[in-house]
Amino acid sequence: MRVAIIGAGLGGIAAAIKLRRRTSATVTIFEQSAGVGGTWFDNRYPGCEVDVHSHAYSFSFLRYDWPRTHATQAELLEYAEHVVDRFGLRPLLRLNTRVTDLVWEESTNTYVLSTEHGDTEEFDVVVSALGLLSVPRYPDWPGLDTFAGPCFHTSRWEEHDLTGKSVAIVGTGSTAVQIVPAIAPAAAKVHVFQRQPGWIEPKNEREFSPRERWVYRHVPLAQKLNRAWIFHKGNRRFKGYDTGSRRQRRMREVCRRFIAATIDAPETREAVTPDYPWGCKRPVLSSTFYSSLNRDDVALVPHAVSRVTPTGVVDATGVTHPADVLILSTGFQPTRFLASLDVKGRDGRSIHDVWRERAAAFLGITVPGFPNFFILYGPNTNGGVSVIAQLERQAEVVVRAVRRLERTRRASLDTSPEAARRFTAWIDRRMASTASAMDAGCHNYYHDAAGHNVTQWPGGHLAYALTTRFLDRWGLR
């Protein structure tokens, strides 16, 4: 069977490895960028690193010599390159090739895949591994296009000498809290615009000692045991998303103690303390952001941006803050799944038309009417301790489906509409009692315009592993 994988991030890499190990399919990987790594190839801003422990944010089937508890962007890119070479995926790659269209041909039971270069090919199975946080969200502030200095989104970082410059960075999410401590020592002034505070926990990152690295390299079970412990703690931590739980109160107290211990000014402490439940928006991990707010050359602006002038940024209270450089840490468009790809299934229906009211997929992976098409990091799959583990489980669903097709010589597998409907209804019931519910009082990226939570998985990784392992055959027919 001919399988196309769209995207050479860690999801696409996992799918390719597992397909080659357990099926006889021929695999082709299309990647729009010039290298592998996905988000870790695209995001190169100062301070960029993962906020999940390295032993969890890596593949379960490969022991690796991580130098730190939390890998930097450069280390993750090196890891992706290492995995590609270790498993011989380099010949399968088609870099600098963006896939634009997929059209299901009922007569041949294949997808016609088109690229930006005008080429077309036929594939029996297609796996989308485009990722969730890949399409930047640009604000529509009045005057943004008049700003005279450099202005760019963090995922499209531009190298500029910030020495002696006044820098405005908008946002206090996971990206901004890494950038601010990294650029503050060089810039003359950094204004940090905060629309709404987020719960921030200490990250506790550090270098592994030489002894620890030796143990993880040479004791076969050491890395697996540490990984299991990380997942155990993560699954326990997930109980905090229940707004009435003891864990919820404990997580808020951890964050409040961290604020009290690291921020000097009482008014700043008050400004960064949320008034909504922990977990309402994505919790942020950073050991250095709060302390950077104590610097004389860093100013927290606890207000949203109302407009931009050629030489500065105006906050919601009307105060203008001069700026030479404007950095947009304004997030992504995670509810626009497959935004760069047009997929047409049975009867020529576009997946975006099917998703007009809501993006939904069975197990977050398959959509009725789109046979032999699989989505990694699809609707309601974000979470579960480590997305890498989630991606592995999704890749295993793909492998089992391809093996069924090979074994039974069937031309296609499609998703039961009833199974998809019941799965989505179950997701909604589970989400209703979590801190990320629509009425919890925070701004988050989880919900679409109609208020559906279309991004988050309502449980830990073990629940997702069991669900994907035992329910895929029920929904795929």
C-alpha positions in Angstrom: 0.0 0.0 0.0 1.1 3.6 -0.7 0.9 5.8 2.3 1.5 9.6 2.2 2.4 11.4 5.4 1.9 15.2 5.4 4.3 16.8 7.8 7.8 15.8 9.1 7.3 16.9 12.7 7.5 14.4 15.5 4.0 13.1 14.7 4.8 12.4 11.1 8.1 10.8 12.1 6.4 8.5 14.6 3.8 7.4 12.0 6.5 6.6 9.4 8.6 4.6 11.9 5.7 2.5 13.1 4.3 1.9 9.6 7.7 0.7 8.3 8.1 -1.6 11.4 4.7 -3.2 11.3 3.3 -3.0 7.7 4.6 -3.6 4.2 3.4 -0.2 3.0 5.6 2.2 1.1 5.8 5.6 2.8 6.4 9.1 1.5 6.7 12.1 3.8 5.9 15.5 2.5 7.2 18.6 4.4 6.7 22.2 3.5 9.8 23.4 5.3 13.5 22.9 4.5 14.0 20.4 7.3 12.4 18.0 9.8 11.1 18.8 13.3 7.9 20.6 12.6 7.2 23.3 15.3 10.8 22.9 16.5 12.1 23.8 13.0 9.8 26.8 12.6 10.1 28.3 16.1 13.6 29.8 16.8 12.9 32.6 19.1 15.4 33.3 22.1 14.8 31.0 25.0 12.7 28.6 23.0 12.4 25.2 24.8 9.9 22.6 25.7 8.0 22.7 29.0 7.6 18.9 29.3 10.3 16.7 30.7 12.7 15.4 28.1 12.1 11.8 29.0 8.4 12.3 28.4 8.7 14.5 25.4 10.4 11.9 23.3 9.6 8.5 21.7 9.0 5.5 24.0 10.8 3.2 21.6 14.2 4.9 21.6 16.5 5.7 24.5 18.3 9.0 24.1 21.1 10.9 25.9 19.3 14.1 26.9 21.6 16.7 28.4 18.8 18.6 30.3 15.5 17.9 32.0 13.8 20.2 29.5 15.2 20.3 26.0 15.9 23.5 24.1 14.7 24.1 20.6 18.2 23.3 19.2 18.3 20.0 21.1 14.9 19.0 19.9 15.8 19.7 16.3 18.9 17.6 16.8 16.8 14.9 18.3 14.4 14.9 15.3 17.4 14.7 12.9 18.9 11.8 14.9 15.6 9.8 14.8 15.2 10.3 11.1 18.7 9.0 10.5 18.5 6.2 13.1 15.4 4.8 11.4 16.5 5.4 7.8 13.7 7.9 7.0 15.8 10.3 5.0 15.1 8.8 1.5 11.3 9.0 2.3 11.4 12.8 2.7 10.2 15.4 0.2 11.3 18.7 1.8 10.2 22.1 0.6 7.0 20.5 -0.8 3.7 21.8 0.6 0.6 19.6 -0.1 -2.3 21.7 -1.1 -5.2 19.3 -2.0 -6.4 15.8 -1.5 -9.3 14.4 -3.5 -10.8 10.9 -2.9 -11.4 9.0 -6.1 -14.2 6.5 -5.5 -13.4 4.5 -8.7 -9.9 3.7 -7.6 -10.2 4.0 -3.8 -7.3 6.3 -3.7 -6.5 9.9 -2.9 -5.1 12.2 -5.6 -2.5 14.4 -3.7 -1.5 17.7 -5.2 1.5 19.8 -4.2 2.3 23.5 -4.5 4.6 22.6 -7.4 1.7 21.4 -9.5 2.6 17.7 -9.1 -0.1 15.0 -8.5 0.3 11.4 -7.1 -2.1 8.7 -6.0 -2.0 7.2 -2.5 -4.1 4.5 -0.9 -3.8 6.0 2.6 -3.0 9.6 3.7 -1.9 10.7 7.2 -2.1 14.4 8.1 0.5 15.4 10.7 0.2 19.1 10.3 0.2 19.8 14.0 -2.1 22.0 16.1 -0.1 25.2 16.8 1.2 26.1 13.3 -1.0 28.9 11.9 -0.1 32.2 13.7 -2.9 34.4 15.0 -2.3 38.0 13.9 -4.3 40.7 15.8 -6.4 43.2 14.1 -5.4 46.3 16.1 -5.9 49.6 14.4 -2.7 51.0 13.2 -0.7 47.8 13.3 0.4 48.1 9.7 1.7 51.6 10.4 4.3 50.6 13.0 7.6 51.9 11.7 10.0 49.4 13.3 10.4 45.6 13.0 7.1 43.8 13.8 6.8 40.0 13.7 5.1 37.0 15.2 7.2 34.8 17.5 6.8 31.8 15.3 8.2 33.8 12.4 11.1 35.2 14.5 13.3 37.8 12.8 16.8 38.4 14.0 17.4 42.0 15.0 20.0 43.5 17.3 17.9 44.5 20.3 20.8 46.2 22.1 19.6 49.6 23.4 16.1 49.1 21.9 12.7 49.6 23.4 10.8 46.4 22.8 7.1 45.7 23.2 6.0 42.1 23.5 2.3 41.4 23.5 1.2 38.3 25.4 2.2 36.3 28.5 1.6 32.8 27.4 4.2 29.9 27.2 6.2 31.6 24.4 6.4 35.1 25.8 7.5 33.9 29.3 10.5 32.3 27.6 11.4 35.3 25.4 11.2 38.1 28.0 14.0 36.7 30.3 16.1 36.0 27.2 16.0 39.4 25.6 15.8 41.6 28.8 19.6 41.8 29.4 20.1 43.2 25.9 17.2 45.5 25.4 17.1 49.0 26.9 13.4 48.5 27.9 10.9 45.7 27.6 7.2 46.4 27.9 5.2 43.2 28.5 1.5 43.5 27.6 -0.8 41.2 29.6 -4.4 41.0 28.5 -5.2 38.4 31.3 -2.8 36.8 33.7 -2.2 33.0 33.6 -1.3 30.5 36.3 2.4 30.0 36.2 4.3 27.2 37.9 8.0 26.8 38.5 9.5 24.7 35.8 12.5 23.4 37.8 14.6 22.8 34.7 18.3 21.9 35.1 21.2 20.1 33.5 21.5 16.5 34.2 24.6 15.7 36.2 27.3 13.5 34.6 26.3 10.6 36.9 22.6 10.9 35.9 23.5 10.9 32.2 25.7 7.9 32.7 22.8 6.0 34.4 20.3 7.0 31.7 22.7 5.9 29.0 23.8 2.6 30.4 21.0 1.3 32.7 18.3 0.1 30.3 15.4 0.5 32.6 16.4 3.9 34.1 15.0 6.1 31.5 11.8 4.1 31.2 11.2 4.2 34.9 11.8 7.9 35.0 9.4 8.3 32.1 6.7 6.2 33.9 7.1 8.3 37.0 6.6 11.5 35.0 3.4 10.1 33.5 2.2 9.0 36.9 2.7 12.5 38.3 1.1 14.0 35.2 -2.0 11.8 35.4 -2.3 12.7 39.1 -2.0 16.4 38.3 -4.8 16.1 35.8 -7.2 15.8 38.7 -6.7 19.5 39.3 -8.8 20.3 36.3 -11.8 19.4 38.4 -12.7 22.8 39.8 -14.0 21.4 43.1 -11.1 19.1 43.8 -8.4 19.2 46.4 -5.8 19.1 43.6 -7.3 22.2 42.1 -6.8 24.1 45.4 -3.3 22.7 45.7 -2.3 23.8 42.2 -3.6 27.4 42.8 -1.7 27.5 46.1 1.6 26.3 44.5 1.2 29.1 41.9 0.4 31.8 44.6 3.4 30.8 46.7 5.6 31.0 43.6 4.3 34.6 43.0 5.0 35.6 46.6 8.5 34.1 46.6 9.7 35.6 43.3 8.0 39.0 42.6 9.1 42.0 44.7 6.4 44.6 44.0 3.0 44.1 45.6 1.1 45.7 42.6 2.9 43.3 40.2 2.0 40.3 42.3 -1.6 41.4 42.2 -1.6 42.0 38.5 -0.2 38.5 37.6 -2.6 36.6 39.9 -5.5 35.1 38.0 -9.1 35.2 39.3 -10.2 32.1 37.5 -9.6 28.3 38.2 -6.2 26.7 37.5 -6.4 25.0 34.2 -9.0 27.3 32.7 -6.3 28.2 30.2 -3.1 26.3 29.5 -1.0 26.4 32.7 2.4 27.9 32.0 5.7 26.6 33.3 8.6 29.0 33.8 11.2 29.5 36.4 12.6 32.8 35.2 9.7 35.0 33.9 8.5 36.3 37.3 12.0 37.2 38.4 12.5 39.1 35.2 9.6 41.4 36.1 11.7 42.6 39.0 14.2 44.2 36.6 14.1 48.0 36.2 14.2 47.6 32.5 11.2 45.3 32.3 7.7 46.8 32.8 4.5 44.8 33.0 1.5 46.5 31.3 -1.5 44.6 32.8 -3.8 45.8 30.0 -4.8 44.7 26.5 -3.6 46.5 23.4 -6.1 48.9 21.9 -4.1 50.3 18.9 -0.6 50.8 17.5 1.1 54.0 16.4 4.2 54.2 14.1 6.3 54.6 17.3 4.5 52.8 20.0 1.7 50.7 21.5 -1.4 52.1 23.1 -3.0 50.1 25.9 -6.7 49.8 26.8 -6.4 52.7 29.3 -5.1 55.0 26.6 -1.5 55.2 27.7 1.1 55.1 24.9 4.3 53.0 25.4 7.1 53.9 23.0 8.6 50.9 21.1 11.3 50.4 18.5 10.4 46.7 18.0 7.0 45.0 18.3 6.9 41.3 19.0 3.6 39.5 18.7 3.3 36.6 21.0 -0.4 36.4 20.2 -0.7 32.6 19.8 -2.1 30.5 17.0 -5.4 29.4 15.4 -5.6 25.9 16.8 -9.4 25.5 16.1 -8.7 25.8 12.4 -7.7 22.3 11.8 -6.0 21.5 8.4 -6.1 25.2 7.6 -3.5 24.8 4.8 -5.0 21.7 3.3 -8.2 21.1 1.3 -9.4 17.6 1.7 -12.3 16.3 -0.4 -13.9 12.9 0.5 -16.8 11.0 -0.7 -19.2 12.9 -3.0 -16.6 15.6 -3.3 -17.4 17.0 0.1 -14.7 19.2 1.6 -13.7 18.5 5.2 -14.0 22.2 5.9 -17.6 22.1 4.9 -18.2 19.1 7.1 -16.5 21.1 9.9 -18.4 24.3 9.3 -20.3 24.1 12.5 -17.7 22.2 14.5 -14.4 20.4 14.0 -14.8 16.8 15.3 -13.2 13.4 14.6 -13.6 9.9 16.0 -10.8 9.5 18.5 -9.6 12.8 17.1 -8.2 10.8 14.2 -10.9 10.0 11.5 -13.9 11.7 10.0 -16.9 9.9 8.4 -17.0 10.3 4.7 -13.2 10.5 4.4 -12.0 6.9 4.0 -8.4 6.0 4.6 -7.6 9.5 5.9 -6.1 9.9 9.3 -5.3 13.0 11.4 -2.6 13.2 14.0 -3.1 15.9 16.7 -6.7 16.3 15.5 -9.7 17.6 17.4 -9.8 17.0 21.1 -6.4 15.3 21.4 -4.3 18.0 23.0 -3.1 17.1 26.5 -2.4 13.9 28.3 1.0 14.8 29.9 3.0 14.7 26.6 1.7 15.2 23.1 4.5 12.9 21.8 2.8 10.0 23.6 -0.6 11.0 22.2 0.9 11.1 18.7 2.4 7.6 19.2 -1.1 6.3 20.1 -2.6 7.9 17.1 0.1 6.5 14.8 -0.7 3.0 16.2 -4.3 3.5 15.2 -3.1 4.2 11.6 -0.9 1.1 11.7 -3.7 -1.2 12.8 -5.9 0.2 10.1 -3.3 -0.3 7.4 -2.7 -3.8 8.6 -6.4 -4.6 8.4 -6.4 -3.3 4.8 -3.4 -5.4 4.0 -4.8 -8.5 5.7 -8.4 -8.4 4.4 -7.5 -6.9 1.0 -10.3 -4.3 1.5 -10.0 -1.1 -0.5 -11.0 1.2 2.3 -12.0 1.8 5.9 -14.4 4.6 6.8 -15.7 5.9 10.1 -19.1 5.1 11.5 -21.1 8.3 11.8 -22.8 7.0 14.9 -19.5 6.2 16.6 -18.2 9.6 15.7 -21.4 11.3 17.1 -21.2 9.3 20.4 -17.5 10.0 20.8 -18.0 13.8 20.4 -21.0 13.7 22.8 -18.9 11.9 25.4 -16.1 14.6 25.0 -18.6 17.3 25.6 -20.0 15.6 28.7 -16.5 15.2 30.2 -15.5 18.8 29.3 -18.5 20.3 31.0 -17.1 19.8 34.5 -13.5 20.8 33.8 -11.8 24.1 34.5 -11.6 24.8 30.8 -15.4 25.0 30.4 -16.6 28.1 28.5 -18.0 29.8 31.6 -14.9 29.5 33.8 -13.9 33.1 33.2 -10.7 33.1 31.2 -9.6 33.6 27.6 -8.1 30.3 26.1 -7.4 28.8 22.7 -9.5 25.7 23.3 -12.9 26.9 22.0 -14.3 27.6 18.5 -16.5 30.6 17.7 -19.6 28.6 18.8 -18.2 27.7 22.2 -17.2 24.1 21.6 -14.0 22.9 23.1 -12.5 21.4 20.0 -8.8 21.1 21.1 -8.5 19.4 24.5 -8.5 15.8 25.6 -10.6 15.5 28.8 -8.3 13.1 30.6 -4.8 11.8 31.2 -2.7 9.8 28.7 -3.7 6.4 30.1 -7.3 7.1 29.3 -6.4 8.1 25.7 -4.2 5.0 25.3 -7.0 2.7 26.3 -9.6 4.5 24.2 -7.6 4.4 21.0 -6.5 0.8 21.6 -9.9 -0.7 22.2 -12.4 1.5 20.3 -10.8 2.0 16.9 -12.3 -1.1 15.4 -15.7 -0.1 16.7 -15.6 3.1 14.8 -13.5 2.1 11.7 -15.4 -0.1 9.3 
